Amino acid sequence: MRQPSTARDLYAWHRSALAGDAPPIHDGLPEPGWYRRRLVKGGPFVPVRIYVSREIDPETGELTAPELTLAESNGEQVNAAAIWTHLEPISRADYEALLRLCASTPEMAATMIKMDLTQKAPRP
Amino acid sequence: MNDDPNPREVIGGNNPPDFDADKLAALQVKLTDYLDAAGAWLALNKIETEDQAGKLTDYISGVRDLRSQIENLRVSEKKPHLDAGKRVDEAFKGPIAKADLAAEKLEGFMTDYLRAKAKRDRAEQQRLAKIAAEKAAEAEREAAAALARNDLSGQVDAQEKADGAAALAKQAERPVKTNVKSATGGGRTIALRRVPVVVLQNINTAFLHYRDNPALAEFLTGLAGAEARTVGVDAIAKGHKIPGFILSIEERV
């Protein structure tokens, strides 16, 4: 069995994307990190986290099964490979801020409709 | 079968006209008579007798009066619509002005923020560029020193440092996009963009620059025409001049 991937390796693509290097996006090969996306044009941002799930043998420190790349979108498990090319990378701090904003902004719950900002004035 | 679309075959197509069609029709009957008569006058080719000239004077007065009646009817029939439009404008003017004011004031806030952000970004890039230059120079010195003492490990280390400096320099050269994206996703991104601003500094040079532009000639001719009408034909006959223009007097009916 092989060793688990290091955080440095796992998040290299995401780090590079945030640095503005525009790393290549390969269909079907999601990269772990923090993202946001819209489900419809003009709709609210939805936070997405892609992460790696793995089982490690506590004695040897080796993987007991292959690493799995999973995705969590708005608190739900989704197919990472299917949504991956629609994601916009954001920093972890921005991801967490977006989670808080989603929790405090009821209008953002309707993820499948275009947001109408005229309904309620955003306040500081 | 007639396949042409019927323009009245729409909702509201059978609405009455927005004006008094009977009054307009009555004036059109008179106008038709006058237009028929115009044909007869034009068939003459030219006026040869005082009698014809007198009748033509009456014709011209009549057709002008008729034109005035049609125009007055147009004005009076349009007035209720204009008044309604003014009332609508009046009702909407305030709210629109308030929305404009709010957007304008807060865009000012945003401009200040974005300018400060752009300044910070530029300073950061300059800082990175400076560090990259220092690291590159250091790597070059270390490479030279390692080469002189045949230190292979030192040469590789120096190359790594040079690569790091090059990556940093590339990052420093990357164009900075200063913008603020919507928090929720519902708004549009606001960016700081550069726009040209024009202030007239030397009007003579500007005139020279635009001398071949017909719009300038038209504008100046308009100004001169207004001045000529203000001073009147008598002053022009006495030699009033407008620099750059030929003033003359033409006789017209």
Contacts between the chains, C-beta under 8 A, distances in Angstrom:
chain1	res1	chain2	res2	distance
A	19	B	171	6.9
A	20	B	171	7.6
A	20	B	174	5.7
A	36	B	185	7.6
A	38	B	185	5.6
A	42	B	185	7.8
A	42	B	186	6.7
A	43	B	185	6.3
A	43	B	186	7.8
A	44	B	184	5.1
A	44	B	185	4.4
A	44	B	186	6.1
A	45	B	182	7.7
A	45	B	184	6.4
A	45	B	185	3.6
A	101	B	183	6.0
A	101	B	184	6.6
A	105	B	184	6.1
A	107	B	184	7.2
A	107	B	186	7.6
A	108	B	184	5.6
A	108	B	185	7.6
A	114	B	186	7.6
A	115	B	184	6.1
A	115	B	185	6.4
A	115	B	186	2.9
A	116	B	186	7.3
A	117	B	184	7.8
A	117	B	186	4.8
A	117	B	187	5.9
A	122	B	183	7.4
A	122	B	184	7.7
